[in-house]
């Protein structure tokens, strides 16, 4: 009987330790997008090119790339804060689960929007659009386009991490709820389509 009690206490202690503090897998997973966002941020901040014929071009010349820089900075800051938040020794509560779920969703969409808008600008820079007389700028500013592509690719890596974090936080949140109570009238059949 003492052995069973000890085993139960050990299991409870492990659950408490894994869910309440220390560098857990979730905490480490929250640090991965920090590195990716900072990498994409640095690459884009250092991205500029000058030519004698066409002048100079930097990320700040294009609002989409400026948005990408800001989005990566915000997401890097959130990654650091959320890693500290998940590493703190606190009991798992509903408000904590909702907080992580909400901010994970918001930041996932922020960084996804920044990456997709920047991808559209890069597409136009590489391919141009003859219908509106936009030329292919990457023929002139090749180095700039290459660095911008690298930054956007790294940002999509961060998007993948944020999608994983969103799935994880939604699992943590919705696993705290109990299964719904079955309908009281078990004998009542409901048609899938009206009139069937």
Beta strands, then each sheet from edge to edge (+ up, - down):
strand 1: 48-51
strand 2: 55-58
sheet 1: 1+ 2-
end
